[in-house]
Amino acid sequence: MREPSHPLDQPLPSDVAAGESAFIQFYQKYVVFSWSWAWRRTVVFGALAVFAGALFGASHGLHVRVVWEALVVTLVCSTANLALVGAGPMLAAFVRHRAWPLKIERSLIVASVIAGMVLGVVMDDWANGVHDRFMAAHGSLQHVAHAQASDLHSIVTRVLDIVPDLLILFVASGGLALQGYFSENKRWAEHWRHVELLRMSLQKSQADLRLTLLQAQVEPHFLFNTLASVRSLVTTDPQRAARTIDALAQHLRTTLPKIRAETGVAQSTLGEQFAICSSYLALMKERVGDRLLVDISLPPGISELPFPPLLLISLVENAIKHGVEPKPGVTRVWLSARVTGERDAQRLEVRVEDDGAGLKLGMGEGTGLTNIRAQLRVRFGAAASLELFEREGGGVTAKLTVPLEHDS
């Protein structure tokens, strides 16, 4: 029922606080039937109770034209009204702060509200008695003979007369607060669900920021290499340099809109990443000429699958740098993808292969591959992997495996 970690005398979170009236925040922000709630509620409704008692006392004084009687009636009626609005909540607060077992606490709090109603009736009878004696002394008291409840009609009539009074007593004695008391556990559960959603959202934002920083390391890398190549070609082969610049422009047209888009650093599809790699390989063919052969295979039906951005281009660049460039003669690069695994545990596997210079000591520990593994950990934890191994027939295979996701 109660939240053990939240003290009864401390304000509640705004989505947990409850009370009898949505616009009264002076007492509602505290735990229902706590001391802080009870005395603040008594102050709010007690002011109205005293005002009502003062109006009744003033009315009596104007009628009988006796000031001291007006003061006495005001004091008596105000006291009776204060007892009505304060006794039940205060008694319930006493019970709640005892930290008794939940079933006992609930029963005694309901009993406290009822006791407040009973006390209110007693105090109202006492105040009416005082007023009636004053009126009798002035010869103004009219005795009304009540009909005896000797038939069904009389009984029904008297019950209907009493019901409005009981509703007023119930509300004034804190009865409406029982709903807030019994729904407290539900409000706390909703509050913690909301907190958990905010925590997860914050974690996602932090992960996206980390991904952005990691990806920012990748984006300019190939530009530096390409511009260095163009610089050397400008003097040795101007036409090839021009074609390289054209290929670079095409690659940037393919890549930058996605990178710079609002969601580009967090979301992409396999087809988009293959397009980026394809334009990059076209650029590399201009750099190295006929020494590079490319084979790209993307089966139909999987191009729209979600795939992390800017990982695949790093593997392709790695194949060019460590496989194609160090090897004399022709080198082929393969880029392929497929879905593997059982129906309920499918995975997306992407391979970048080359028949180039092969693995070298420490090749798998470079900045680019370390960056890829870091991004995989942020996105998928242990559910994704990057493997680097020698390819049968020579060269290197880089295999990237991620959980199969369906774009929502």
N, C-alpha and C positions, 0 to 999 in steps of 0.2 A: 504493500500500500504506500508507505512513505519511502522517500529516497534517503537511505541511511547516510549518504555522504553530504547531504544538504541540511544544515542546521535549521531548526524550526523558526528561529528568530531572524533569519537572513532573507532579503528579498529574493523572489523566484525569477528564473528566466522569463522573459516576456511571453513566450509561447506556452509556459506551464502555468502561469498565474491565472487564477479564476476567481470569480466573485459573483455577487448578486446583480451587479449593474456594470455594464461595459464601460461607462464613462467615469466611474469613481475609481481612481487609481491610488488614492491615499492609503487604503487598506488592502485592496485587491492584490497588490503585488507580493503579499506575504502568504505563507502557508495557511490554508483555511483551518480555522479553529486553533491557531497558535496564539500566544499572548500578544505578539505584535499585530496580528490580524484583529484579535478581539477588542483590544483597547482602542485601536484606530477606528474600527467600525462603530464602537460605542460613542466615540467623539463625533463622528459624522451624523449618526442617527439620533444621538443624544441631544445635539443642538436643535434638531427638528422637534424632539420630544419636549424640550424646555420651552421652545417657542410656542408649541401648541398649548402647554400648561399656562404660559403667560397670557395667551389670548383668552383662554377660558377664565382665568382669574380676573382679567380686565373686564370681561363681559359681566362676570358676577358683580364686580365693584360698581360698574356703571348702573347695574340694575338696582342694587340695594343702597348705593351711595355711601358705602362704608369702606374706607381705604384699607384698614387693617385686615378686614375679612378678605378683600381682594388679594392681599399679600399672602395670607394663609392658604387660600384656595390655589394660588399660583404655585406655592411651595409644595403643597400636597400633590397636586396634579402632575407637576414636573417630576417629583420623586417617583410617583407611580409609573409615569411614562419611561423614565430612565431604567427602572427595574425591568420593565417589559422588554426594552431593546437591548439591555446589557446583561441581564442575569443568565439567560441561556447560553450565549456565546462565551461568557467568562467561565461558566461551569464546564462547558465543552473544552475550552482551552486548558483548564486544570486537568481534565481527563487525558487530553492528548499528550501533554508534557510528562505524563507518568510513564510513557513507553510500555504500556501493558500489551499483552498479546492482542493481535488484530481483531479477533472476534469479540473479545471483551471490550476493546476500545470502541469499536463501531456501535455496539449495543449501548454503551454508556453515553456516547455522544448523542445518539438519537434520544436517549432518556433525558439528557441535559436540555435539549431543545424543548422537549415536552414539559420538563420541570419549569423552564422559563415561561412557557405559555401559562402554566398553572399559577405561577407566582404573579404573572401579569394580571390574571383574572382576580386574584386575591387583592392585589394592590389597587386595581380599578374599583373593586367593591368598597375598599377602605376609603378611597378618594371620593367616591360617590356618596358614601355615608357621611363624610365630613361636610360635603356640599349640601346634602339634604338637610342636615341638622341646622345649618345656617339659614337655609330657605324656610324651614319650619319655624324658626325663631321670628322670622319676618312675616309669617302667616301666608307664605307664597307657595308652599309645597302642595302639589296636587297629587293625592293618592289615587292611583289607578288600580282598579280591581282587575286582577288578571283572571282570565277564564280558566276554569279547571280543565285539565286534560282528561275529560271524561269520555271523549269520543275520538275517532280516528282523524277527523278533520282538524280538531284542535291540536292533536299531536303533530300532524304534518305542518300546520301553520307555525307552531313554535319551533320546530326543527329548521324550517326555512328562514326563520328570523335569526336563529343562532349561527347558521352556516357562514354568512358574511363576516360575523365577528370572529369565528374560528379562523377563517382565512387571514384576516388582519393580524390576529395573534400569531399565526404560523409564520407569516412573513416578518413581522416585527421581531420575533424571538430568534431569528436566524434560520428558519426552516429552509429557505431557498438555498442557503449555503451547503445544505446536505448534498445537493447534486454535485457541487464543486468538490466536496470532500470525497465522495464515492468515485468520482471520475479522475481523481488525481493520478492514479497509477497509469491510466491510459494516456494522460497528457505527458507524463514523464517518458513513457515508451515512444510516443511520437517525437518528443524533444530529442531523445538520443538517436532515433533514426535520422532526424534532420542533421544532428551534429555529425553523424557518421557520413552522411552524404556530402556535407561540407568538407570533411576531412579527406574523403576520396577525391573530391573536386580539386582541393588544394594539392594533393599528391600528384594528380594528373597534370595540373598547371606547372608544378615544379619539374615533372618529368619532361613535359613539352619544352620548357625552357632549357633543360639540360640537353635535350636533343637538338635544339636550335644551336646551342653553343658547339656541340660536337659536329653538327653538319656545316657550321660556318668554317670549320677547319678544312673541310673537304672541298668546298665550292671553288676557291681560287687556285687549287693545286694544279689542275690540268691547264689552267690559263697561263701560269708561269712557264710550264714546259712548252706549250704551244708557241707562245710569244718568243721564247728563246730560239725555237726552231725557225720561226719566220724571220727572225733577225739574221740568222746565218744564211737563209735562202735568198734574202733580198739581193745580196751581192753575187751569189753563185748561180741561182736559177730564179730570176724574177717572176717568170710565168707560174712556176710551181708555188712561189711565195703568194702570188695573187690567188691561186686556187685554194691554197691553205687558208688564207684570210676569208675567202668565200665560205669554205667549209666550216670555219670557226663561227662565222656569222650565223650560218644555218643551225649549228649546234646550240648557240646561245638563244636563238629564237625558239628552239625546242625546249631548252632547259630553264631559262630564267623566268618565264611566266609562271611556271609551276613553283619554282623556288620562292618567288616573291609574292605569290598569292597568299591570301589571308590564312588558308589552312595548308599551304604547300609544304611546310616543314613538318607537319604532323600526319598528313594523309596523302596517299597516292595509290595508283593501281599498277599491277604488273605490266600492263600494256604501256603505260606512261613511262615506266622505268626502262622497258625494252626500247622505246622510241629514243630516249635520251642516249642509251648505250649505242644504238644504231647510228645516230648522228655523230657521236664521238668516234666510233670506229671509222666512219667515212672521213672524218677529219684526220685520223691517224694514217689512213691510206694515202692521203695527200702528203703527209710528212715522210713516210717511209717508202712510198711507191708500191711497186709490184711485190715487194717482200712480204706484204701482209695479205692474207686471204681470210675472209670472214664467212662464217656459217651460223645463221641465226634461226632458231626453231622455237616458235611460240604456238603450241597447239590451240586450235579454236576452242572457245568456251571458257578460257581461263584468263584472258587478257584483262577482264574487269575485276578480277579478284584483288582485294586490298593487299598492298605490299609496301614495306617501309621505304621511304624515299632516300635516294643518294647512297644506298649501300651497294647496289649492283654496279654503278658506275665506278666505284672505288675498286671493285674486284677486276673489272675490265681494264681499268688503268694499270692495275697491278700486273695483269697479264702482259700488257704492252711493255711496261717498264722492265720487268724481270724475265719475260719470256721471249718477246719479239726483238727488242732492241739489242740485247747482248748476242743474239744468234745470227751468224752470217747466213745468207740465203733466205728462202721462203719459209714463212711460219704461218700456221693456220690457227685462228681463234674460233672456238665454238661457244655459242651462248644458247642455252636451252632451259626449259622449265617443264615440270610435270607435277601432278598430284599423286601422292603416295599414301599408304596406310589404309586402315579399315574405315568403314563408313562413319563411325562415331568418333574416330580419332585421326582424321585425315590431316596431312601436312603438305605444304607447298615446298617443293625442292627445286632450286635453281642452281645450275652449274655453269661455271666459266672455265673453259679448258683451253690449253694451248699445247702445241708440240714443240715448244721453244727450248730455251736453255736449261730448263729443269730446276729442281729445288736447289737452293744454296743454303748454307748454314746460317740460321738466324732469320731466314726470309719470312717466316710466319710471325715474327715479333716486331714488325715495323709499325710505324705510327698509323698508317692507313688501316691495317688489319686490327690493331688494338682499338682504334676508333669504332670499327664495325662491331666488334665484340661488346664494347661498352654500350652502344646503342641497342644491341640485342638484349642485353641484361636489363636496361631501363624499360624496354617495351614488353619483353616476354619472360624475363627471369630465366629459369632453367629450361623453358619449353622450346627455345630456339638454339641453333648451333651453327658454327662455321668450322668447316674442316678443310685442311689443305694437305694434299698428298700427291705423290708421283703418279702420273698418268701412264697407263699401260701403252707402250709404244714410244714413250718419251714425253717430256713436258710435265705440266702441272695441272691438277684439277682442284678448283676451289668449289666446295659444295656448301650452299647456304640453305638451311632448312628452318622454316617457321611454321607455327600452327596455322592451319587453314581457317581463315576468317571470311565471313560473308558480310559484305558491305551493307550497313543498315541504311 
